[in-house]
């Protein structure tokens, strides 16, 4: 583990967060932190990659995977939020921490997410922050790539299906329960879950054992903090049919629809 390089990467992540915060003050909308989230990882990955003295196949493949994930997610979230009012979750936070929310948001939203990103990014520095001789990919790396591909495909398809559903005005206030959303209420989060376990497995032979905190933390965030729980906190009040969806459909892991 290259700690000095990791510290530099954390600084890069914080700089991206601060830039996004300044932009949010101009736009009066902190929802842009969603788009900035994956760019924090991308910026640190680029810094690590450019710092490598020797770049071999393992680092090249991993870097490509990070770039594809980060750019797709940032592009999707930016397109989804473009022209829309501030996300309801952040409106509630704004009300709770007003007055002077603009200043407070630097710490409670942007720096907070930067800290989370710094921890979750441990597999990235474990792969891109090492000094090594050329190595061949092993069965663990190939398995990790397959898991990542499954997650990337699952998340991308789920996001596309939901966007298509929402684009039809006749579906306003209706519950999306077809396609991948039939067997999981949050298939996009499940895809993200697979992606990060894939990243960790790919870094398994490069980093210390305790970098497992990365996929464990993202799993907890998706399941218990900012993902499923926060998103569904008030949705039943806005969409009464969603309760039936909850009763019949798994929250996270895909499964058979219950009768």
C-alpha positions in Angstrom: 0.0 0.0 0.0 1.5 3.3 -1.2 0.3 5.6 1.6 1.9 8.8 0.3 0.3 8.3 -3.1 -3.0 7.5 -1.4 -2.9 10.7 0.6 -2.3 12.6 -2.7 -5.3 10.8 -4.1 -7.5 11.8 -1.2 -6.5 15.4 -1.8 -7.5 15.0 -5.4 -10.9 13.7 -4.3 -11.4 16.6 -1.9 -10.5 19.1 -4.7 -13.2 17.6 -6.9 -15.7 17.8 -4.0 -14.8 21.5 -3.4 -15.2 22.3 -7.0 -18.6 20.6 -7.1 -19.6 22.6 -4.0 -18.6 25.9 -5.6 -20.7 24.9 -8.6 -23.6 24.0 -6.4 -23.5 27.5 -4.8 -23.8 29.0 -8.3 -26.6 26.7 -9.3 -28.3 26.7 -5.9 -28.6 22.9 -6.2 -26.5 20.4 -4.3 -27.9 17.5 -6.4 -24.8 17.8 -8.6 -22.9 15.9 -5.9 -24.5 12.8 -7.4 -22.7 13.5 -10.7 -19.5 14.4 -8.9 -19.5 11.2 -6.9 -18.0 8.9 -9.6 -15.8 11.7 -10.9 -14.0 11.8 -7.5 -12.9 8.2 -8.1 -12.1 8.9 -11.7 -9.9 11.9 -10.8 -7.9 9.9 -8.2 -7.6 6.9 -10.6 -6.2 9.2 -13.3 -3.7 10.6 -10.8 -2.6 7.1 -9.7 -2.4 5.9 -13.3 -0.2 8.8 -14.4 2.1 8.2 -11.4 2.9 4.6 -12.3 6.4 4.0 -13.3 5.6 0.7 -15.0 2.1 0.1 -16.5 1.3 -3.5 -17.3 -1.8 -5.3 -18.5 -3.4 -5.7 -15.0 -3.2 -1.9 -14.4 -4.5 -1.1 -17.9 -7.5 -3.3 -17.6 -8.4 -2.0 -14.2 -8.0 1.6 -15.2 -10.4 1.1 -18.2 -13.0 -0.5 -15.9 -12.9 2.5 -13.5 -13.1 5.0 -16.4 -16.1 3.2 -18.0 -17.9 2.9 -14.7 -17.3 6.5 -13.6 -18.1 8.1 -17.0 -21.3 6.1 -17.5 -22.6 6.8 -14.0 -21.7 10.6 -14.1 -23.2 10.9 -17.6 -26.4 9.1 -16.6 -27.0 11.1 -13.4 -26.2 14.4 -15.1 -28.6 13.7 -17.9 -31.3 12.5 -15.5 -31.0 15.6 -13.3 -30.6 18.1 -16.1 -33.2 20.8 -15.9 -34.9 19.2 -12.9 -35.3 20.9 -9.5 -33.1 19.9 -6.6 -33.6 16.3 -5.6 -36.2 15.8 -2.9 -33.6 14.3 -0.5 -31.4 17.3 -0.7 -34.4 19.7 -0.4 -35.2 18.0 3.0 -31.5 18.4 4.1 -31.5 22.0 3.0 -34.6 22.8 5.1 -33.1 20.9 8.1 -29.8 22.8 8.0 -30.9 26.2 7.1 -30.0 29.0 7.5 -26.5 29.3 6.0 -27.0 25.9 4.2 -24.6 26.9 1.5 -21.6 26.9 3.9 -22.8 23.9 5.8 -23.3 21.9 2.7 -19.6 21.9 2.0 -19.1 19.7 5.1 -22.3 17.7 5.5 -22.6 16.8 1.9 -19.5 17.3 -0.2 -16.7 16.7 2.2 -18.7 13.9 3.8 -19.1 12.2 0.4 -15.4 12.8 -0.3 -14.4 11.0 2.9 -16.6 8.0 1.9 -15.1 8.0 -1.6 -11.6 8.1 -0.1 -12.4 4.9 1.9 -14.2 3.1 -0.9 -11.4 3.9 -3.4 -8.9 1.7 -1.5 -9.0 -1.0 -4.2 -8.1 1.6 -6.8 -4.9 2.7 -5.1 -4.2 -0.9 -4.3 -4.0 -1.7 -8.0 -2.9 1.6 -9.5 -0.6 2.6 -6.7 1.8 -0.2 -6.7 5.3 -0.7 -8.2 5.6 -4.1 -9.7 7.0 -6.1 -12.5 4.7 -7.2 -15.3 2.3 -9.9 -14.0 -0.2 -12.2 -15.8 -3.8 -12.1 -14.9 -5.0 -15.0 -12.8 -8.3 -16.8 -12.2 -9.2 -14.3 -9.5 -8.8 -11.3 -11.8 -10.8 -13.0 -14.6 -13.5 -13.8 -12.1 -13.5 -10.2 -10.9 -13.9 -8.9 -14.5 -16.9 -11.2 -15.0 -18.5 -9.9 -11.8 -17.8 -6.3 -12.8 -19.2 -6.9 -16.3 -22.4 -8.5 -14.8 -22.8 -5.5 -12.4 -22.1 -2.9 -15.1 -24.5 -4.5 -17.5 -27.2 -4.9 -14.8 -26.9 -1.3 -13.6 -26.8 0.1 -17.1 -29.9 -1.8 -18.3 -31.8 -1.0 -15.1 -31.1 2.7 -15.5 -32.1 2.6 -19.2 -35.4 0.8 -18.4 -36.3 3.2 -15.7 -35.4 6.3 -17.8 -37.6 4.9 -20.6 -40.5 4.2 -18.2 -40.3 7.8 -16.8 -40.2 9.3 -20.3 -43.7 8.1 -20.9 -46.1 10.7 -19.3 -48.8 8.1 -18.9 -46.5 6.4 -16.3 -46.5 9.5 -14.0 -46.8 8.4 -10.3 -47.0 4.7 -11.4 -44.6 2.1 -10.1 -41.9 0.6 -12.3 -42.3 -3.2 -11.9 -41.2 -4.6 -15.2 -37.9 -5.7 -16.7 -35.2 -6.0 -14.1 -37.4 -4.0 -11.8 -39.8 -6.9 -11.6 -37.5 -9.0 -9.5 -35.7 -6.3 -7.5 -36.9 -2.9 -6.3 -33.4 -1.5 -6.8 -31.6 -3.4 -9.6 -29.4 -0.4 -10.3 -28.1 -0.6 -6.8 -27.6 -4.3 -7.1 -25.5 -3.7 -10.2 -23.4 -1.1 -8.3 -22.9 -3.7 -5.5 -21.5 -6.2 -8.0 -19.2 -3.6 -9.6 -17.5 -2.8 -6.3 -17.2 -6.4 -5.2 -15.6 -6.9 -8.7 -13.2 -4.0 -8.1 -12.2 -5.5 -4.7 -11.7 -9.0 -6.0 -9.5 -7.6 -8.8 -7.4 -5.8 -6.2 -7.3 -8.8 -3.8 -3.8 -9.9 -4.8 -2.4 -6.4 -4.9 -3.5 -4.9 -1.6 -3.8 -5.7 2.1 -6.7 -7.8 3.3 -8.4 -5.0 5.1 -9.3 -3.2 1.8 -12.4 -5.3 2.0 -13.8 -2.3 4.0 -14.4 -0.8 0.6 -17.1 -3.2 -0.8 -18.5 -3.6 2.7 -19.0 0.1 3.1 -20.6 0.6 -0.3 -22.8 -2.4 0.4 -23.9 -0.8 3.7 -24.5 2.5 2.0 -26.7 1.0 -0.7 -28.7 -1.2 1.7 -28.9 0.8 4.9 -28.0 4.4 4.5 -28.2 6.5 1.3 -29.7 3.8 -1.0 -32.7 1.7 -0.4 -33.7 3.1 3.0 -33.5 6.8 2.1 -35.1 6.4 -1.3 -38.1 4.5 0.1 -38.6 6.6 3.2 -41.5 8.6 1.9 -42.3 6.9 -1.4 -45.3 5.1 -0.1 -47.0 8.4 0.8 -46.4 9.6 -2.7 -47.2 6.4 -4.5 -49.7 4.2 -2.6 -49.2 1.3 -5.0 -45.6 1.1 -4.0 -46.6 -0.7 -0.8 -47.9 -3.7 -2.8 -44.6 -3.6 -4.8 -42.7 -3.8 -1.5 -44.8 -6.7 -0.3 -44.2 -8.7 -3.5 -40.6 -7.7 -4.6 -37.2 -8.1 -3.0 -35.6 -4.8 -2.1 -32.1 -5.5 -3.4 -31.1 -9.0 -4.5 -33.2 -10.2 -7.5 -35.7 -12.9 -6.6 -39.1 -14.4 -7.5 -42.1 -12.2 -7.2 -44.1 -13.1 -4.1 -47.8 -13.8 -4.5 
